[in-house]
Every structure is written in structure tokens, then in C-alpha cells.
């Protein structure tokens, strides 16, 4: 299982070798199922709640 917040189109630039990344993704994605999740980040929600608590003077 691989999770990422980057689209596969950006992986070549991120990894620094577009041809190698293309080959890796081609082999990996051949039998993969891709699940695209949308919506607000669970981690960011927690961070936003922590910020609101600290602004109100409440400690977690």
C-alpha cells in the first residue's frame, strides 16, 4: 500500500528521474487499484482543533 498527497504525474520530478519513475509506476500500477479520496484532511482537522483550543486558553 502506498499513500501520497501528490498525483503520480508529479512523481518523476519529485524523485528526480522521470524515465525510471515512469517504469516503476507502469509496473506497479499494472495490477493496482487506485482509490482517490477527497475531503478535508483528518490530520489537518486535528491541527485546526489544537489551534482553536490553544487560542481559547485550553490545554489538551
C-alpha distance matrix in Angstrom:
0.0 3.8 6.7 10.2 13.7 14.8 15.3 14.4 18.2 18.5 16.1 19.1 21.4 19.1 18.3 22.0 21.9 21.6 22.3 19.8 17.0 18.1 18.0 14.6 13.2 15.6 14.3 10.6 11.4 14.0 12.3 9.4 9.9 10.1 10.8 13.2 14.4 17.9 20.2 21.0 18.6 18.7 19.0 21.8 23.6 23.8 25.2 27.7 28.9 29.4 31.5 33.5 34.3 35.4 37.6 39.3 39.9 37.6 35.6 32.4
3.8 0.0 3.8 6.7 10.4 11.3 12.1 11.4 15.1 15.0 12.7 15.9 17.9 15.5 15.1 18.8 19.0 18.8 19.9 17.6 14.5 15.9 16.5 13.1 11.5 14.5 14.0 10.4 11.0 14.3 13.5 10.4 10.9 9.8 10.6 12.0 13.2 16.3 18.6 19.2 16.8 17.4 17.4 19.8 22.0 22.5 23.3 25.8 27.4 27.9 29.5 31.8 32.8 33.7 35.7 37.7 38.4 36.4 34.5 31.5
6.7 3.8 0.0 3.8 7.1 9.0 10.4 11.0 14.5 14.0 12.5 16.1 17.5 14.9 15.5 19.1 20.0 19.6 21.3 19.5 16.0 17.4 18.7 15.5 13.5 16.7 16.9 13.3 13.2 16.8 16.1 12.6 12.1 10.0 9.6 10.0 10.4 13.2 15.2 15.6 13.1 14.0 14.0 16.2 18.4 19.1 20.0 22.2 24.0 24.6 26.1 28.3 29.5 30.5 32.3 34.3 35.2 33.3 31.6 28.7
10.2 6.7 3.8 0.0 3.7 5.4 7.6 8.9 12.0 10.9 10.0 13.8 14.7 12.1 13.3 16.8 18.1 17.6 19.9 18.5 14.9 16.4 18.3 15.6 13.4 16.8 17.7 14.5 14.2 18.0 18.1 14.7 14.1 11.3 11.0 10.2 10.6 12.4 14.4 14.5 12.2 14.0 13.6 14.9 17.7 18.8 19.0 21.0 23.3 23.9 24.9 27.2 28.8 29.5 31.0 33.3 34.3 32.8 31.3 28.8
13.7 10.4 7.1 3.7 0.0 3.8 6.7 9.5 11.7 10.3 10.7 14.5 14.5 12.2 14.5 17.5 19.2 18.4 21.2 20.3 16.6 17.9 20.4 18.1 15.7 19.0 20.4 17.5 16.7 20.4 20.7 17.3 16.3 13.0 12.1 10.0 9.8 10.5 12.1 12.1 10.2 12.8 12.4 12.9 15.8 17.4 17.2 18.7 21.4 22.3 22.8 25.0 27.0 27.7 28.8 31.2 32.5 31.3 30.1 27.9
14.8 11.3 9.0 5.4 3.8 0.0 3.8 6.4 8.1 6.5 7.4 11.0 11.1 9.3 11.8 14.5 16.0 14.9 17.8 17.4 13.7 14.8 17.7 15.9 13.5 16.6 18.6 16.2 15.3 19.0 20.0 16.9 16.5 13.2 13.2 11.2 12.1 12.8 14.8 15.2 13.7 16.5 16.1 16.2 19.3 21.0 20.5 21.9 24.8 25.6 25.8 28.1 30.2 30.7 31.6 34.2 35.6 34.6 33.4 31.3
15.3 12.1 10.4 7.6 6.7 3.8 0.0 3.8 5.3 5.7 7.2 10.3 11.2 10.6 12.7 15.1 15.8 13.9 16.4 16.4 12.7 12.9 15.9 14.7 11.7 14.3 16.7 14.7 13.1 16.6 18.0 15.1 14.6 11.3 12.0 10.0 11.9 12.8 15.5 16.7 15.9 18.8 19.0 19.1 21.8 23.8 23.6 24.7 27.6 28.7 28.9 30.9 33.2 33.9 34.7 37.2 38.7 37.7 36.7 34.5
14.4 11.4 11.0 8.9 9.5 6.4 3.8 0.0 3.8 5.3 5.2 8.0 10.0 9.9 11.0 13.3 13.1 11.0 13.0 13.0 9.3 9.2 12.1 11.0 8.0 10.6 13.2 11.6 10.3 13.7 15.6 13.2 13.6 10.9 12.7 11.8 14.4 15.9 18.8 20.2 19.1 21.7 21.8 22.3 25.0 26.8 26.7 28.1 30.8 31.7 32.1 34.3 36.4 37.0 38.0 40.5 41.9 40.8 39.5 37.2
18.2 15.1 14.5 12.0 11.7 8.1 5.3 3.8 0.0 3.8 5.7 7.0 8.4 9.6 11.2 12.5 12.3 9.6 12.0 13.0 9.8 9.1 12.7 12.7 10.0 12.0 15.2 14.3 13.0 15.9 18.3 16.4 16.7 14.0 15.8 14.4 16.9 17.7 20.6 21.9 21.2 24.1 24.1 24.1 26.9 28.9 28.4 29.6 32.6 33.5 33.5 35.7 38.1 38.5 39.1 41.9 43.4 42.5 41.5 39.4
18.5 15.0 14.0 10.9 10.3 6.5 5.7 5.3 3.8 0.0 3.8 5.7 5.7 6.2 8.7 10.1 11.0 9.3 12.5 13.1 9.8 10.6 14.1 13.5 11.6 14.3 17.1 15.9 15.2 18.5 20.6 18.4 18.9 16.0 17.3 15.7 17.5 18.1 20.5 21.2 20.0 23.0 22.4 22.3 25.4 27.2 26.3 27.6 30.7 31.3 31.1 33.6 35.9 36.0 36.8 39.6 41.0 40.3 39.1 37.2
16.1 12.7 12.5 10.0 10.7 7.4 7.2 5.2 5.7 3.8 0.0 3.8 5.5 4.9 5.9 8.2 8.8 7.7 10.6 10.3 6.8 8.5 11.5 10.4 9.1 12.3 14.4 13.2 13.4 16.7 18.8 16.7 17.8 15.4 17.2 16.3 18.2 19.5 22.0 22.5 20.9 23.4 22.6 23.0 26.3 27.6 26.9 28.6 31.5 31.9 32.1 34.7 36.7 36.8 37.8 40.7 41.7 40.8 39.3 37.2
19.1 15.9 16.1 13.8 14.5 11.0 10.3 8.0 7.0 5.7 3.8 0.0 3.8 5.5 5.3 5.8 5.5 4.0 7.5 7.8 5.3 7.0 10.2 10.1 9.7 12.2 14.6 14.3 14.8 17.6 20.2 18.8 20.3 18.3 20.4 19.6 21.8 23.0 25.5 26.1 24.6 27.1 26.2 26.6 29.9 31.2 30.2 32.0 35.0 35.2 35.2 38.0 40.0 39.9 40.9 43.9 44.9 44.1 42.6 40.6
21.4 17.9 17.5 14.7 14.5 11.1 11.2 10.0 8.4 5.7 5.5 3.8 0.0 3.8 5.6 5.0 6.7 6.4 10.2 10.9 8.9 10.7 13.9 13.7 13.3 16.0 18.4 17.9 18.2 21.2 23.7 22.0 23.1 20.7 22.4 21.1 22.8 23.5 25.6 25.8 24.3 27.0 25.7 25.6 29.1 30.4 29.1 30.7 33.9 34.0 33.6 36.5 38.6 38.2 39.1 42.2 43.2 42.7 41.3 39.6
19.1 15.5 14.9 12.1 12.2 9.3 10.6 9.9 9.6 6.2 4.9 5.5 3.8 0.0 3.8 5.5 8.2 8.9 12.4 11.9 9.4 12.1 14.8 13.7 13.4 16.6 18.4 17.3 18.0 21.3 23.3 21.2 22.2 19.8 21.1 19.9 21.2 22.1 23.9 23.7 21.8 24.2 22.7 22.9 26.4 27.4 26.1 28.0 31.1 30.9 30.8 33.8 35.7 35.3 36.3 39.4 40.2 39.6 38.0 36.3
18.3 15.1 15.5 13.3 14.5 11.8 12.7 11.0 11.2 8.7 5.9 5.3 5.6 3.8 0.0 3.8 5.8 7.6 10.4 9.0 7.2 10.6 12.5 11.2 11.9 15.1 16.4 15.6 17.0 20.0 22.1 20.4 22.1 20.2 22.0 21.4 23.0 24.4 26.4 26.4 24.2 26.2 24.7 25.4 28.9 29.6 28.4 30.7 33.5 33.2 33.4 36.4 38.1 37.7 39.0 42.1 42.6 41.8 40.0 38.0
22.0 18.8 19.1 16.8 17.5 14.5 15.1 13.3 12.5 10.1 8.2 5.8 5.0 5.5 3.8 0.0 3.8 6.4 9.4 9.0 8.4 11.3 13.4 13.1 14.0 16.7 18.3 18.1 19.5 22.2 24.6 23.3 25.1 23.2 25.1 24.4 26.1 27.2 29.3 29.2 27.2 29.5 27.9 28.2 31.8 32.6 31.2 33.3 36.3 35.9 35.8 38.9 40.7 40.1 41.2 44.4 45.0 44.5 42.7 41.0
21.9 19.0 20.0 18.1 19.2 16.0 15.8 13.1 12.3 11.0 8.8 5.5 6.7 8.2 5.8 3.8 0.0 3.8 5.8 5.6 6.1 8.6 10.2 10.7 12.1 14.1 15.8 16.3 17.7 20.0 22.7 21.9 24.1 22.6 25.0 24.7 26.9 28.3 30.7 31.1 29.2 31.5 30.2 30.7 34.2 35.1 34.0 36.0 39.0 38.8 38.9 41.9 43.7 43.2 44.4 47.5 48.2 47.5 45.7 43.8
21.6 18.8 19.6 17.6 18.4 14.9 13.9 11.0 9.6 9.3 7.7 4.0 6.4 8.9 7.6 6.4 3.8 0.0 3.9 5.6 5.1 6.0 8.7 9.9 10.4 12.0 14.4 15.1 15.8 17.9 21.0 20.3 22.2 20.7 23.2 22.8 25.3 26.6 29.3 30.0 28.6 31.1 30.2 30.6 33.9 35.2 34.3 36.0 39.1 39.2 39.2 42.0 44.0 43.8 44.8 47.9 48.8 48.1 46.5 44.5
22.3 19.9 21.3 19.9 21.2 17.8 16.4 13.0 12.0 12.5 10.6 7.5 10.2 12.4 10.4 9.4 5.8 3.9 0.0 3.8 5.5 5.1 6.3 8.7 10.0 10.5 12.6 14.3 15.3 16.6 19.9 19.9 22.4 21.4 24.4 24.4 27.2 28.9 31.8 32.8 31.3 33.7 33.0 33.7 36.9 38.1 37.4 39.3 42.2 42.4 42.6 45.3 47.2 47.2 48.3 51.2 52.1 51.3 49.6 47.4
19.8 17.6 19.5 18.5 20.3 17.4 16.4 13.0 13.0 13.1 10.3 7.8 10.9 11.9 9.0 9.0 5.6 5.6 3.8 0.0 3.8 5.4 5.1 6.2 8.6 9.8 10.9 12.2 14.1 15.6 18.5 18.4 21.2 20.5 23.5 23.9 26.6 28.6 31.4 32.2 30.4 32.4 31.6 32.6 35.8 36.7 36.1 38.3 41.0 41.0 41.5 44.3 46.0 45.9 47.3 50.2 50.9 49.8 47.9 45.6
17.0 14.5 16.0 14.9 16.6 13.7 12.7 9.3 9.8 9.8 6.8 5.3 8.9 9.4 7.2 8.4 6.1 5.1 5.5 3.8 0.0 3.8 5.4 5.1 6.1 8.4 10.0 10.3 11.7 14.0 16.7 16.0 18.3 17.2 20.0 20.2 22.8 24.8 27.6 28.5 26.7 28.8 28.1 29.1 32.2 33.2 32.8 34.8 37.5 37.7 38.2 40.9 42.7 42.7 44.1 46.9 47.7 46.6 44.8 42.5
18.1 15.9 17.4 16.4 17.9 14.8 12.9 9.2 9.1 10.6 8.5 7.0 10.7 12.1 10.6 11.3 8.6 6.0 5.1 5.4 3.8 0.0 3.8 5.5 5.2 6.0 8.7 9.8 10.3 12.0 15.2 15.0 17.3 16.4 19.5 19.8 22.8 24.8 27.9 29.2 27.9 30.1 29.9 30.7 33.6 35.0 34.8 36.5 39.3 39.8 40.2 42.7 44.6 44.9 46.1 48.8 49.9 48.7 47.2 44.8
18.0 16.5 18.7 18.3 20.4 17.7 15.9 12.1 12.7 14.1 11.5 10.2 13.9 14.8 12.5 13.4 10.2 8.7 6.3 5.1 5.4 3.8 0.0 3.8 5.5 5.1 6.4 8.6 10.0 10.8 14.0 14.5 17.5 17.4 20.8 21.7 24.8 27.2 30.4 31.7 30.2 32.1 31.8 33.1 35.9 37.0 37.0 39.0 41.5 41.9 42.6 45.2 46.9 47.2 48.6 51.2 52.1 50.8 49.0 46.5
14.6 13.1 15.5 15.6 18.1 15.9 14.7 11.0 12.7 13.5 10.4 10.1 13.7 13.7 11.2 13.1 10.7 9.9 8.7 6.2 5.1 5.5 3.8 0.0 3.8 5.5 5.4 6.1 8.5 10.1 12.6 12.5 15.5 15.5 18.7 19.8 22.7 25.2 28.3 29.5 27.6 29.3 28.9 30.4 33.2 34.1 34.2 36.4 38.7 39.1 40.0 42.6 44.1 44.4 46.0 48.6 49.3 47.9 46.0 43.3
13.2 11.5 13.5 13.4 15.7 13.5 11.7 8.0 10.0 11.6 9.1 9.7 13.3 13.4 11.9 14.0 12.1 10.4 10.0 8.6 6.1 5.2 5.5 3.8 0.0 3.8 5.4 4.9 5.7 8.2 10.7 10.1 12.6 12.1 15.4 16.4 19.4 21.9 25.2 26.6 25.1 26.9 26.9 28.3 30.9 32.2 32.4 34.3 36.7 37.3 38.2 40.6 42.2 42.8 44.3 46.7 47.7 46.2 44.5 41.9
15.6 14.5 16.7 16.8 19.0 16.6 14.3 10.6 12.0 14.3 12.3 12.2 16.0 16.6 15.1 16.7 14.1 12.0 10.5 9.8 8.4 6.0 5.1 5.5 3.8 0.0 3.8 5.6 5.5 6.1 9.6 10.1 12.9 13.1 16.8 18.1 21.4 24.0 27.5 29.3 28.0 29.9 30.2 31.5 34.0 35.4 35.8 37.6 39.9 40.7 41.6 43.8 45.6 46.3 47.7 50.0 51.1 49.6 48.0 45.3
14.3 14.0 16.9 17.7 20.4 18.6 16.7 13.2 15.2 17.1 14.4 14.6 18.4 18.4 16.4 18.3 15.8 14.4 12.6 10.9 10.0 8.7 6.4 5.4 5.4 3.8 0.0 3.8 5.7 5.4 8.0 9.3 12.8 13.9 17.5 19.4 22.6 25.6 29.0 30.6 29.1 30.5 30.8 32.5 34.9 36.0 36.6 38.6 40.7 41.4 42.6 44.9 46.3 47.0 48.7 50.9 51.9 50.1 48.3 45.4
10.6 10.4 13.3 14.5 17.5 16.2 14.7 11.6 14.3 15.9 13.2 14.3 17.9 17.3 15.6 18.1 16.3 15.1 14.3 12.2 10.3 9.8 8.6 6.1 4.9 5.6 3.8 0.0 3.8 5.6 6.9 6.7 10.1 11.0 14.4 16.5 19.5 22.6 25.8 27.4 25.7 27.0 27.3 29.2 31.5 32.4 33.2 35.3 37.2 37.9 39.3 41.5 42.8 43.7 45.4 47.5 48.4 46.6 44.8 41.8
11.4 11.0 13.2 14.2 16.7 15.3 13.1 10.3 13.0 15.2 13.4 14.8 18.2 18.0 17.0 19.5 17.7 15.8 15.3 14.1 11.7 10.3 10.0 8.5 5.7 5.5 5.7 3.8 0.0 3.8 5.5 4.7 7.5 8.3 11.9 13.9 17.3 20.3 23.8 25.8 24.6 26.1 26.8 28.5 30.5 31.9 32.7 34.5 36.5 37.5 38.8 40.8 42.3 43.4 44.9 46.9 48.1 46.3 44.7 41.8
14.0 14.3 16.8 18.0 20.4 19.0 16.6 13.7 15.9 18.5 16.7 17.6 21.2 21.3 20.0 22.2 20.0 17.9 16.6 15.6 14.0 12.0 10.8 10.1 8.2 6.1 5.4 5.6 3.8 0.0 3.8 5.8 8.9 10.7 14.4 16.7 20.2 23.3 26.8 29.0 28.0 29.4 30.3 32.1 34.0 35.3 36.4 38.1 40.0 41.1 42.4 44.3 45.8 47.0 48.5 50.5 51.7 49.8 48.2 45.2
12.3 13.5 16.1 18.1 20.7 20.0 18.0 15.6 18.3 20.6 18.8 20.2 23.7 23.3 22.1 24.6 22.7 21.0 19.9 18.5 16.7 15.2 14.0 12.6 10.7 9.6 8.0 6.9 5.5 3.8 0.0 3.8 6.9 9.8 13.2 16.2 19.3 22.7 26.2 28.4 27.3 28.3 29.4 31.5 33.1 34.3 35.7 37.4 39.0 40.2 41.8 43.6 44.9 46.2 47.9 49.6 50.8 48.7 47.1 43.9
9.4 10.4 12.6 14.7 17.3 16.9 15.1 13.2 16.4 18.4 16.7 18.8 22.0 21.2 20.4 23.3 21.9 20.3 19.9 18.4 16.0 15.0 14.5 12.5 10.1 10.1 9.3 6.7 4.7 5.8 3.8 0.0 3.8 6.3 9.6 12.6 15.7 19.1 22.5 24.7 23.5 24.5 25.7 27.7 29.3 30.5 31.9 33.7 35.2 36.5 38.1 39.8 41.1 42.5 44.2 45.9 47.1 45.0 43.4 40.3
9.9 10.9 12.1 14.1 16.3 16.5 14.6 13.6 16.7 18.9 17.8 20.3 23.1 22.2 22.1 25.1 24.1 22.2 22.4 21.2 18.3 17.3 17.5 15.5 12.6 12.9 12.8 10.1 7.5 8.9 6.9 3.8 0.0 3.8 6.5 9.8 12.8 16.2 19.6 22.0 21.3 22.3 23.9 25.8 27.0 28.5 30.2 31.6 33.0 34.6 36.2 37.6 39.0 40.7 42.2 43.7 45.1 43.0 41.7 38.5
10.1 9.8 10.0 11.3 13.0 13.2 11.3 10.9 14.0 16.0 15.4 18.3 20.7 19.8 20.2 23.2 22.6 20.7 21.4 20.5 17.2 16.4 17.4 15.5 12.1 13.1 13.9 11.0 8.3 10.7 9.8 6.3 3.8 0.0 3.8 6.4 9.6 12.9 16.4 18.8 18.2 19.6 21.3 22.8 24.2 25.9 27.3 28.6 30.3 31.9 33.3 34.7 36.3 37.9 39.2 40.9 42.4 40.5 39.3 36.4
10.8 10.6 9.6 11.0 12.1 13.2 12.0 12.7 15.8 17.3 17.2 20.4 22.4 21.1 22.0 25.1 25.0 23.2 24.4 23.5 20.0 19.5 20.8 18.7 15.4 16.8 17.5 14.4 11.9 14.4 13.2 9.6 6.5 3.8 0.0 3.8 6.3 9.8 13.2 15.7 15.3 16.6 18.6 20.1 21.1 23.0 24.6 25.7 27.2 29.1 30.5 31.7 33.3 35.1 36.4 37.8 39.5 37.5 36.5 33.5
13.2 12.0 10.0 10.2 10.0 11.2 10.0 11.8 14.4 15.7 16.3 19.6 21.1 19.9 21.4 24.4 24.7 22.8 24.4 23.9 20.2 19.8 21.7 19.8 16.4 18.1 19.4 16.5 13.9 16.7 16.2 12.6 9.8 6.4 3.8 0.0 3.8 6.6 10.2 12.9 13.0 15.0 17.0 17.9 19.0 21.3 22.6 23.3 25.2 27.2 28.2 29.4 31.3 33.1 34.0 35.6 37.5 35.7 35.0 32.3
14.4 13.2 10.4 10.6 9.8 12.1 11.9 14.4 16.9 17.5 18.2 21.8 22.8 21.2 23.0 26.1 26.9 25.3 27.2 26.6 22.8 22.8 24.8 22.7 19.4 21.4 22.6 19.5 17.3 20.2 19.3 15.7 12.8 9.6 6.3 3.8 0.0 3.8 6.9 9.5 9.7 11.6 14.0 14.8 15.5 17.9 19.5 20.0 21.6 23.9 25.0 25.9 27.8 29.8 30.7 32.1 34.0 32.2 31.6 28.9
17.9 16.3 13.2 12.4 10.5 12.8 12.8 15.9 17.7 18.1 19.5 23.0 23.5 22.1 24.4 27.2 28.3 26.6 28.9 28.6 24.8 24.8 27.2 25.2 21.9 24.0 25.6 22.6 20.3 23.3 22.7 19.1 16.2 12.9 9.8 6.6 3.8 0.0 3.7 7.0 8.5 11.0 13.6 13.4 13.9 16.9 18.2 18.1 19.9 22.5 23.2 23.8 26.1 28.1 28.6 30.0 32.3 30.7 30.5 28.1
20.2 18.6 15.2 14.4 12.1 14.8 15.5 18.8 20.6 20.5 22.0 25.5 25.6 23.9 26.4 29.3 30.7 29.3 31.8 31.4 27.6 27.9 30.4 28.3 25.2 27.5 29.0 25.8 23.8 26.8 26.2 22.5 19.6 16.4 13.2 10.2 6.9 3.7 0.0 3.7 6.5 9.0 11.8 11.0 10.8 14.2 15.6 15.0 16.7 19.5 20.1 20.4 22.8 24.9 25.2 26.6 28.9 27.5 27.5 25.3
21.0 19.2 15.6 14.5 12.1 15.2 16.7 20.2 21.9 21.2 22.5 26.1 25.8 23.7 26.4 29.2 31.1 30.0 32.8 32.2 28.5 29.2 31.7 29.5 26.6 29.3 30.6 27.4 25.8 29.0 28.4 24.7 22.0 18.8 15.7 12.9 9.5 7.0 3.7 0.0 3.8 6.4 8.8 7.5 7.3 10.7 11.9 11.2 13.1 15.8 16.3 16.9 19.2 21.2 21.6 23.1 25.3 24.0 24.0 21.9
18.6 16.8 13.1 12.2 10.2 13.7 15.9 19.1 21.2 20.0 20.9 24.6 24.3 21.8 24.2 27.2 29.2 28.6 31.3 30.4 26.7 27.9 30.2 27.6 25.1 28.0 29.1 25.7 24.6 28.0 27.3 23.5 21.3 18.2 15.3 13.0 9.7 8.5 6.5 3.8 0.0 3.8 5.4 5.1 6.2 8.7 9.9 10.4 12.4 14.3 15.3 16.5 18.4 20.1 21.1 22.8 24.5 23.0 22.4 20.1
18.7 17.4 14.0 14.0 12.8 16.5 18.8 21.7 24.1 23.0 23.4 27.1 27.0 24.2 26.2 29.5 31.5 31.1 33.7 32.4 28.8 30.1 32.1 29.3 26.9 29.9 30.5 27.0 26.1 29.4 28.3 24.5 22.3 19.6 16.6 15.0 11.6 11.0 9.0 6.4 3.8 0.0 3.8 5.5 5.1 6.5 8.8 10.0 10.8 12.6 14.5 15.6 16.8 18.8 20.3 21.5 23.0 20.9 20.1 17.4
19.0 17.4 14.0 13.6 12.4 16.1 19.0 21.8 24.1 22.4 22.6 26.2 25.7 22.7 24.7 27.9 30.2 30.2 33.0 31.6 28.1 29.9 31.8 28.9 26.9 30.2 30.8 27.3 26.8 30.3 29.4 25.7 23.9 21.3 18.6 17.0 14.0 13.6 11.8 8.8 5.4 3.8 0.0 3.8 5.4 5.2 6.4 8.8 10.0 10.8 12.6 14.5 15.6 16.8 18.7 20.4 21.4 19.5 18.3 15.7
21.8 19.8 16.2 14.9 12.9 16.2 19.1 22.3 24.1 22.3 23.0 26.6 25.6 22.9 25.4 28.2 30.7 30.6 33.7 32.6 29.1 30.7 33.1 30.4 28.3 31.5 32.5 29.2 28.5 32.1 31.5 27.7 25.8 22.8 20.1 17.9 14.8 13.4 11.0 7.5 5.1 5.5 3.8 0.0 3.8 5.3 4.9 6.1 8.6 9.8 10.5 12.3 14.2 15.3 16.5 18.5 20.0 18.7 18.0 16.1
23.6 22.0 18.4 17.7 15.8 19.3 21.8 25.0 26.9 25.4 26.3 29.9 29.1 26.4 28.9 31.8 34.2 33.9 36.9 35.8 32.2 33.6 35.9 33.2 30.9 34.0 34.9 31.5 30.5 34.0 33.1 29.3 27.0 24.2 21.1 19.0 15.5 13.9 10.8 7.3 6.2 5.1 5.4 3.8 0.0 3.8 5.4 5.1 6.2 8.6 9.9 10.6 12.4 14.4 15.4 16.8 18.6 16.9 16.7 14.7
23.8 22.5 19.1 18.8 17.4 21.0 23.8 26.8 28.9 27.2 27.6 31.2 30.4 27.4 29.6 32.6 35.1 35.2 38.1 36.7 33.2 35.0 37.0 34.1 32.2 35.4 36.0 32.4 31.9 35.3 34.3 30.5 28.5 25.9 23.0 21.3 17.9 16.9 14.2 10.7 8.7 6.5 5.2 5.3 3.8 0.0 3.8 5.5 5.1 6.2 8.7 10.0 10.6 12.4 14.3 15.5 16.6 14.6 13.7 11.3
25.2 23.3 20.0 19.0 17.2 20.5 23.6 26.7 28.4 26.3 26.9 30.2 29.1 26.1 28.4 31.2 34.0 34.3 37.4 36.1 32.8 34.8 37.0 34.2 32.4 35.8 36.6 33.2 32.7 36.4 35.7 31.9 30.2 27.3 24.6 22.6 19.5 18.2 15.6 11.9 9.9 8.8 6.4 4.9 5.4 3.8 0.0 3.8 5.4 5.1 6.3 8.7 9.9 10.7 12.4 14.4 15.4 14.1 13.3 11.7
27.7 25.8 22.2 21.0 18.7 21.9 24.7 28.1 29.6 27.6 28.6 32.0 30.7 28.0 30.7 33.3 36.0 36.0 39.3 38.3 34.8 36.5 39.0 36.4 34.3 37.6 38.6 35.3 34.5 38.1 37.4 33.7 31.6 28.6 25.7 23.3 20.0 18.1 15.0 11.2 10.4 10.0 8.8 6.1 5.1 5.5 3.8 0.0 3.8 5.4 5.1 6.3 8.7 10.0 10.7 12.6 14.4 13.5 13.7 12.8
28.9 27.4 24.0 23.3 21.4 24.8 27.6 30.8 32.6 30.7 31.5 35.0 33.9 31.1 33.5 36.3 39.0 39.1 42.2 41.0 37.5 39.3 41.5 38.7 36.7 39.9 40.7 37.2 36.5 40.0 39.0 35.2 33.0 30.3 27.2 25.2 21.6 19.9 16.7 13.1 12.4 10.8 10.0 8.6 6.2 5.1 5.4 3.8 0.0 3.8 5.4 5.1 6.2 8.7 9.9 10.7 12.5 10.8 11.2 9.9
29.4 27.9 24.6 23.9 22.3 25.6 28.7 31.7 33.5 31.3 31.9 35.2 34.0 30.9 33.2 35.9 38.8 39.2 42.4 41.0 37.7 39.8 41.9 39.1 37.3 40.7 41.4 37.9 37.5 41.1 40.2 36.5 34.6 31.9 29.1 27.2 23.9 22.5 19.5 15.8 14.3 12.6 10.8 9.8 8.6 6.2 5.1 5.4 3.8 0.0 3.8 5.5 5.1 6.2 8.6 10.0 10.6 9.0 8.5 7.5
31.5 29.5 26.1 24.9 22.8 25.8 28.9 32.1 33.5 31.1 32.1 35.2 33.6 30.8 33.4 35.8 38.9 39.2 42.6 41.5 38.2 40.2 42.6 40.0 38.2 41.6 42.6 39.3 38.8 42.4 41.8 38.1 36.2 33.3 30.5 28.2 25.0 23.2 20.1 16.3 15.3 14.5 12.6 10.5 9.9 8.7 6.3 5.1 5.4 3.8 0.0 3.8 5.4 5.2 6.2 8.7 9.9 9.7 10.1 10.4
33.5 31.8 28.3 27.2 25.0 28.1 30.9 34.3 35.7 33.6 34.7 38.0 36.5 33.8 36.4 38.9 41.9 42.0 45.3 44.3 40.9 42.7 45.2 42.6 40.6 43.8 44.9 41.5 40.8 44.3 43.6 39.8 37.6 34.7 31.7 29.4 25.9 23.8 20.4 16.9 16.5 15.6 14.5 12.3 10.6 10.0 8.7 6.3 5.1 5.5 3.8 0.0 3.8 5.5 5.2 6.3 8.8 8.6 10.2 10.8
34.3 32.8 29.5 28.8 27.0 30.2 33.2 36.4 38.1 35.9 36.7 40.0 38.6 35.7 38.1 40.7 43.7 44.0 47.2 46.0 42.7 44.6 46.9 44.1 42.2 45.6 46.3 42.8 42.3 45.8 44.9 41.1 39.0 36.3 33.3 31.3 27.8 26.1 22.8 19.2 18.4 16.8 15.6 14.2 12.4 10.6 9.9 8.7 6.2 5.1 5.4 3.8 0.0 3.8 5.4 5.2 6.3 5.0 6.6 7.5
35.4 33.7 30.5 29.5 27.7 30.7 33.9 37.0 38.5 36.0 36.8 39.9 38.2 35.3 37.7 40.1 43.2 43.8 47.2 45.9 42.7 44.9 47.2 44.4 42.8 46.3 47.0 43.7 43.4 47.0 46.2 42.5 40.7 37.9 35.1 33.1 29.8 28.1 24.9 21.2 20.1 18.8 16.8 15.3 14.4 12.4 10.7 10.0 8.7 6.2 5.2 5.5 3.8 0.0 3.8 5.4 5.0 5.4 6.2 8.3
37.6 35.7 32.3 31.0 28.8 31.6 34.7 38.0 39.1 36.8 37.8 40.9 39.1 36.3 39.0 41.2 44.4 44.8 48.3 47.3 44.1 46.1 48.6 46.0 44.3 47.7 48.7 45.4 44.9 48.5 47.9 44.2 42.2 39.2 36.4 34.0 30.7 28.6 25.2 21.6 21.1 20.3 18.7 16.5 15.4 14.3 12.4 10.7 9.9 8.6 6.2 5.2 5.4 3.8 0.0 3.8 5.4 7.5 9.5 11.8
39.3 37.7 34.3 33.3 31.2 34.2 37.2 40.5 41.9 39.6 40.7 43.9 42.2 39.4 42.1 44.4 47.5 47.9 51.2 50.2 46.9 48.8 51.2 48.6 46.7 50.0 50.9 47.5 46.9 50.5 49.6 45.9 43.7 40.9 37.8 35.6 32.1 30.0 26.6 23.1 22.8 21.5 20.4 18.5 16.8 15.5 14.4 12.6 10.7 10.0 8.7 6.3 5.2 5.4 3.8 0.0 3.8 5.6 8.8 11.3
39.9 38.4 35.2 34.3 32.5 35.6 38.7 41.9 43.4 41.0 41.7 44.9 43.2 40.2 42.6 45.0 48.2 48.8 52.1 50.9 47.7 49.9 52.1 49.3 47.7 51.1 51.9 48.4 48.1 51.7 50.8 47.1 45.1 42.4 39.5 37.5 34.0 32.3 28.9 25.3 24.5 23.0 21.4 20.0 18.6 16.6 15.4 14.4 12.5 10.6 9.9 8.8 6.3 5.0 5.4 3.8 0.0 3.8 6.5 9.9
37.6 36.4 33.3 32.8 31.3 34.6 37.7 40.8 42.5 40.3 40.8 44.1 42.7 39.6 41.8 44.5 47.5 48.1 51.3 49.8 46.6 48.7 50.8 47.9 46.2 49.6 50.1 46.6 46.3 49.8 48.7 45.0 43.0 40.5 37.5 35.7 32.2 30.7 27.5 24.0 23.0 20.9 19.5 18.7 16.9 14.6 14.1 13.5 10.8 9.0 9.7 8.6 5.0 5.4 7.5 5.6 3.8 0.0 3.8 6.6
35.6 34.5 31.6 31.3 30.1 33.4 36.7 39.5 41.5 39.1 39.3 42.6 41.3 38.0 40.0 42.7 45.7 46.5 49.6 47.9 44.8 47.2 49.0 46.0 44.5 48.0 48.3 44.8 44.7 48.2 47.1 43.4 41.7 39.3 36.5 35.0 31.6 30.5 27.5 24.0 22.4 20.1 18.3 18.0 16.7 13.7 13.3 13.7 11.2 8.5 10.1 10.2 6.6 6.2 9.5 8.8 6.5 3.8 0.0 3.8
32.4 31.5 28.7 28.8 27.9 31.3 34.5 37.2 39.4 37.2 37.2 40.6 39.6 36.3 38.0 41.0 43.8 44.5 47.4 45.6 42.5 44.8 46.5 43.3 41.9 45.3 45.4 41.8 41.8 45.2 43.9 40.3 38.5 36.4 33.5 32.3 28.9 28.1 25.3 21.9 20.1 17.4 15.7 16.1 14.7 11.3 11.7 12.8 9.9 7.5 10.4 10.8 7.5 8.3 11.8 11.3 9.9 6.6 3.8 0.0
